Amino acid sequence: MQAAKGIVSCFRSRRARHPAEGCRVRRTPLVFLEMFRSDHFADVSLNQWMSQTPPELLKEHLPLSDDFIKNALHSDKRPNVKFE
């Protein structure tokens, strides 16, 4: 696949460990286009998922404090990158 000048193109194989593995990463932002064989897609972060998990279950499996569970986990979507 030939990409336009300034565009990074890559294909993520099912065996890739990371979405950007195999891409020629440059100093420009990467934009991901995700395609699935389903009519439903749910974008849930680990933070969101953990916020909906009972605190007792989290503490049973992970070394988390009550303060962390109460203040650091959020059920709303909070992107890591701000888009302008």
BAKE-819119 format. One record per residue: x, y, z of N, C-alpha, C in turn. Coordinates in Angstrom, 1 decimal, padded with zeros to 4 digits, always signed. Example, Ala and Ser with C-alpha at 12.3 -4.5 7.8 and 13.67 -1.06 7.14 Angstrom:
BEGIN
n_px|n_py|n_pz|ca_px|ca_py|ca_pz|c_px|c_py|c_pz
+013.2|-005.7|+007.8|+012.3|-004.5|+007.8|+013.2|-003.3|+007.8
+012.8|-002.2|+007.1|+013.7|-001.1|+007.1|+012.9|+000.0|+007.9
***
This chain:
BEGIN
n_px|n_py|n_pz|ca_px|ca_py|ca_pz|c_px|c_py|c_pz
+000.8|-001.2|+000.0|+000.0|+000.0|+000.0|+000.9|+001.2|+000.0
+000.7|+002.1|-000.9|+001.4|+003.4|-001.0|+000.7|+004.5|-000.3
+001.3|+005.1|+000.7|+000.7|+006.2|+001.4|+001.1|+007.5|+000.8
+000.2|+008.5|+001.0|+000.4|+009.8|+000.6|+001.6|+010.4|+001.4
+002.3|+011.4|+000.8|+003.4|+012.0|+001.4|+003.0|+012.5|+002.8
+003.8|+012.2|+003.8|+003.5|+012.6|+005.2|+002.6|+011.7|+006.0
+002.1|+010.7|+005.3|+001.1|+009.8|+006.0|+001.8|+008.5|+006.3
+001.6|+008.0|+007.5|+002.2|+006.7|+007.9|+001.2|+005.7|+007.7
+001.5|+004.6|+007.0|+000.5|+003.6|+006.8|+001.1|+002.3|+007.4
+000.2|+001.5|+008.1|+000.6|+000.2|+008.6|-000.6|-000.6|+008.7
-000.4|-001.9|+008.8|-001.4|-002.9|+008.9|-001.1|-003.7|+010.2
-002.1|-003.8|+011.0|-001.8|-004.6|+012.3|-002.3|-006.0|+012.1
-001.3|-006.9|+012.2|-001.7|-008.3|+012.0|-002.2|-008.8|+013.4
-002.9|-009.9|+013.3|-003.5|-010.5|+014.6|-002.4|-010.9|+015.6
-001.2|-011.1|+015.1|-000.1|-011.6|+016.0|+000.7|-010.4|+016.6
+000.4|-009.2|+016.2|+001.1|-008.0|+016.7|+000.8|-007.8|+018.2
+001.8|-007.5|+019.0|+001.6|-007.3|+020.4|+001.1|-005.9|+020.7
+001.3|-005.0|+019.8|+000.9|-003.6|+020.1|+000.4|-003.0|+018.8
-000.7|-002.1|+018.8|-001.2|-001.6|+017.6|-000.2|-000.9|+016.7
+000.8|-000.3|+017.3|+001.8|+000.4|+016.5|+003.0|-000.4|+016.0
+003.0|-001.7|+016.4|+004.1|-002.5|+016.1|+004.2|-002.7|+014.6
+005.3|-002.5|+014.0|+005.5|-002.7|+012.6|+005.3|-001.4|+011.8
+004.8|-000.4|+012.4|+004.6|+000.9|+011.7|+005.9|+001.7|+011.7
+006.1|+002.4|+010.7|+007.2|+003.3|+010.6|+006.8|+004.6|+011.4
+007.0|+004.7|+012.6|+006.6|+005.8|+013.5|+007.5|+007.0|+013.2
+006.9|+008.1|+013.0|+007.6|+009.4|+012.8|+007.2|+010.3|+013.9
+007.7|+011.5|+013.8|+007.4|+012.5|+014.8|+006.0|+013.2|+014.6
+005.1|+012.6|+013.9|+003.8|+013.1|+013.7|+002.8|+012.2|+014.4
+001.6|+012.7|+014.8|+000.7|+011.9|+015.6|+000.2|+010.7|+014.7
-000.1|+009.6|+015.4|-000.6|+008.4|+014.7|-002.2|+008.5|+014.8
-002.9|+008.2|+013.7|-004.3|+008.1|+013.8|-004.7|+006.6|+013.5
-005.5|+006.0|+014.3|-005.9|+004.6|+014.1|-007.2|+004.5|+013.6
-007.4|+003.7|+012.6|-008.7|+003.3|+012.0|-008.9|+001.9|+012.3
-009.9|+001.6|+013.2|-010.2|+000.2|+013.6|-011.4|-000.3|+012.9
-011.2|-001.5|+012.4|-012.3|-002.2|+011.7|-012.5|-003.6|+012.3
-013.8|-003.9|+012.5|-014.1|-005.1|+013.2|-015.2|-005.8|+012.4
-015.3|-007.1|+012.7|-016.3|-008.0|+012.0|-017.6|-008.0|+012.9
-018.0|-006.9|+013.4|-019.2|-006.9|+014.3|-019.9|-005.6|+014.0
-021.2|-005.6|+014.4|-022.0|-004.4|+014.3|-022.0|-003.6|+015.6
-021.2|-004.1|+016.6|-021.2|-003.5|+017.9|-019.7|-003.2|+018.3
-019.5|-002.1|+018.8|-018.1|-001.8|+019.3|-018.3|-001.0|+020.6
-017.5|-001.4|+021.6|-017.5|-000.7|+022.9|-016.1|-000.3|+023.3
-015.8|+001.0|+023.4|-014.5|+001.4|+023.8|-014.5|+001.7|+025.3
-013.9|+000.7|+026.0|-013.9|+000.8|+027.5|-012.4|+000.8|+027.9
-012.0|+001.7|+028.7|-010.6|+001.8|+029.2|-010.5|+000.9|+030.4
-009.3|+000.5|+030.7|-009.1|-000.3|+031.9|-009.5|+000.5|+033.2
-009.3|+001.8|+033.2|-009.8|+002.6|+034.3|-011.3|+002.5|+034.4
-012.1|+002.6|+033.3|-013.5|+002.5|+033.4|-013.9|+001.1|+033.9
-013.3|+000.1|+033.3|-013.7|-001.3|+033.7|-013.4|-001.5|+035.2
-012.3|-001.0|+035.7|-012.0|-001.2|+037.1|-012.9|-000.4|+038.0
-013.4|+000.7|+037.5|-014.3|+001.5|+038.4|-015.6|+000.8|+038.5
-016.0|+000.0|+037.6|-017.3|-000.8|+037.7|-017.1|-002.1|+038.4
-015.9|-002.5|+038.8|-015.6|-003.8|+039.4|-015.8|-003.5|+040.9
-016.4|-004.4|+041.7|-016.5|-004.2|+043.1|-015.2|-004.1|+043.8
-015.0|-003.1|+044.7|-013.8|-002.8|+045.3|-013.2|-004.0|+046.0
-014.0|-004.9|+046.6|-013.5|-006.0|+047.3|-012.8|-007.0|+046.3
-013.3|-007.1|+045.1|-012.7|-008.0|+044.1|-011.4|-007.4|+043.7
-011.3|-006.1|+043.5|-010.1|-005.4|+043.1|-009.0|-005.6|+044.1
-009.4|-005.4|+045.4|-008.4|-005.5|+046.5|-008.0|-007.0|+046.7
-008.8|-007.9|+046.4|-008.5|-009.3|+046.5|-007.4|-009.8|+045.5
-007.4|-009.1|+044.3|-006.5|-009.5|+043.3|-005.4|-008.6|+043.0
-005.5|-007.3|+043.4|-004.5|-006.3|+043.2|-004.1|-005.5|+044.4
-002.9|-005.1|+044.6|-002.5|-004.4|+045.8|-002.9|-002.9|+045.7
-004.2|-002.6|+045.8|-004.8|-001.3|+045.7|-005.3|-000.8|+047.0
-005.1|+000.5|+047.3|-005.7|+001.0|+048.5|-007.1|+001.5|+048.3
-007.8|+001.7|+049.4|-009.2|+002.3|+049.3|-009.1|+003.7|+048.7
-008.1|+004.4|+049.1|-008.0|+005.8|+048.6|-007.8|+005.8|+047.0
-007.0|+004.9|+046.5|-006.8|+004.8|+045.1|-008.1|+004.4|+044.4
-008.8|+003.4|+044.9|-010.0|+003.0|+044.3|-011.1|+004.1|+044.3
-011.1|+004.9|+045.4|-012.1|+005.9|+045.5|-011.8|+007.1|+044.6
-010.5|+007.5|+044.5|-010.1|+008.8|+043.9|-009.5|+008.6|+042.5
-008.9|+007.5|+042.2|-008.2|+007.4|+040.9|-009.0|+006.7|+039.8
-010.0|+006.0|+040.1|-010.8|+005.3|+039.1|-012.1|+006.1|+038.8
-012.3|+006.2|+037.5|-013.5|+007.0|+037.0|-014.3|+006.2|+036.0
-015.6|+006.3|+036.1|-016.5|+005.6|+035.2|-016.7|+006.3|+033.9
-016.3|+007.6|+033.8|-016.5|+008.3|+032.5|-015.3|+008.2|+031.7
-015.5|+008.4|+030.4|-014.4|+008.4|+029.4|-013.5|+009.6|+029.6
-012.2|+009.3|+029.8|-011.2|+010.4|+029.9|-010.0|+010.1|+029.0
-010.0|+010.7|+027.8|-008.9|+010.4|+026.9|-007.6|+010.9|+027.4
-006.6|+010.1|+027.0|-005.2|+010.5|+027.3|-004.6|+011.6|+026.5
-005.2|+011.8|+025.3|-004.8|+012.9|+024.4|-005.9|+013.8|+024.1
-005.6|+015.1|+024.2|-006.6|+016.1|+023.9|-006.6|+016.4|+022.4
-007.7|+016.4|+021.7|-007.8|+016.7|+020.3|-008.3|+018.1|+020.1
-007.7|+018.8|+019.2|-008.1|+020.2|+019.0|-008.8|+020.3|+017.7
***
